[in-house]
Amino acid sequence: MSIAKLDADCSNKIRRSQVITKISDVVRELVDNAIDANAHSVQILLDNYGLKKIEVKDNGHGIPHEDMYSLFQGGYTSKLHSDSHLSCDDKYGFRGEALSAICSFSGIVVTSKRQTDPAAKNFVLSKDGTVTSEKVVPCGNGTVFVVRDLFKDFPVRNKHSSEPKVAKTQLKDIEFYLKCLGICNPSIYFSLYHNGNLIWSKPAVKNTEQALTTVLGVGFAKNLSSCLSAEVFPDGNEKSWKGSLNLFVPQKPVDMKNMGFTSSKMTMIFVNRRLVVVDEYQNLIKRYAIGSADRPTQQEQRKFPLSVFMIDVPPSEVDFNRDMDKSKMFLTCREVILSRLEGMLQSYYGVNLSELGADDLVSDSEEINANTTSELRGESLNNGSSVESVAAVDKTVEKGSVQLIGLSMSTPEKRKENIAAFLHGSSNFLNPTTRQILSEKSMIEDKLMLRKRIRTFTKYHLNPVLRRNHLEVLGMLAEHLPYLMLQ
């Protein structure tokens, strides 16, 4: 088949379908526009997780009524007039694509009034972004966007977005995004409603410290350090542009049990007030926090500390036009900031990562691997185990695997009886030497690690067909294993 040029309508549909892929994209774009309009109050009201209706109200400077006729056509924006720098100063939005994309997926009604307008006007938009009707309505200064029946004419996206798990996840993502905006925009009031119920709100406050308290809560905020500040210059040249860094990290010694989270998004990075993902910054903060923690468990070493790192640089030094959601960017001074961040962390925590042993920090990607198997075989217990002791553990593995195969093949009712018999008769194959090796504190202090060790214990011995049946066995053994090892 020879190539052919797509018609404008088809090309626009493809482009717009990449701009808006989920409910949270719509909310993010509309809220970003509200902030760009210098709003001091932003309200978000959702019906049926936003599929039925999304309403965003702000008290910003409003939209000129004459602009309504082109604003939703695509490629129109008041924030960018050339490609000299695509980050467009301190604005959140700048591409001129979001509103036209939202239009194509839903029905939109916009009401807006500027301070100089005699009255507010209500505009109804069609799918192609043209105004179908307008009328004067009573409304204060600002803008109200109402988006109805999102993805109604797109059955695949509508079905996916309607799934309860997906819809609830989207609501949580919206709440998290608003909280992040609340942290880096202290003076703005935010509120989120779902089906008429208040989900979350933040009052307008004076500074970032107060914003952290209102967003995170007193319990978390009081465990964060006071703001650690620094300046950054490219190549150390103070005559060139200057950037600023502000860092909030857990107080030392770090309590990773309460201040650690499994998701890296809780180590929040902001560049010019925009939430971004910078893996090397997040991982560096994580490593220093863990290095300052008091005997963190291996599970805690996999967590990310609740932290906030704010970077402010001239707009000409950053390009957010990398991903559709602008969560990743190009930064000219990325390495300079990384070095400055490490200096701030080292100064506050007093920890030198180069002095920590390899075993002090768990790799971010560490899973069940050969190291875990080696621990089970007694090769890394550092207790002077003899060759006979290692052989004893190997014998235990062999006998235990036979027992587990038998348990896995049982019916659920018979399985419970077999597990009880297995636990009761464990002393038949757990001799004192083996029991002493397996009862090391590091082996039994963490139930999660126990489960991983048990899985490794059987991974290389069970027939693949039987592995599906022994999950219940593993769960029950994990509960009883400390007793089993120490009896």
DANORGI-V281710 format. One record per helix or strand of 3 or more residues. SS is the DSSP state (a for helix, b for strand). FROM is the first residue (numbers start at 1). TO is the last residue. If there is no record, write none. Layout:
# DANORGI-V281710
{{SS:FROM:TO} {SS:FROM:TO}}
This chain:
# DANORGI-V281710
{{a:8:19} {a:23:36} {b:41:47} {a:48:50} {b:53:58} {a:65:71} {a:98:105} {b:107:113} {b:120:125} {b:131:137} {b:142:148} {a:155:162} {a:164:184} {b:189:194} {b:197:202} {a:208:216} {a:218:221} {b:228:233} {a:234:236} {b:242:248} {a:256:259} {a:264:266} {b:267:271} {b:274:276} {a:279:292} {a:298:301} {b:307:312} {a:315:317} {a:334:349} {a:353:355} {a:370:376} {a:387:408} {a:412:424} {a:426:428} {a:432:438} {a:441:444} {a:447:459} {a:464:467} {a:471:486}}
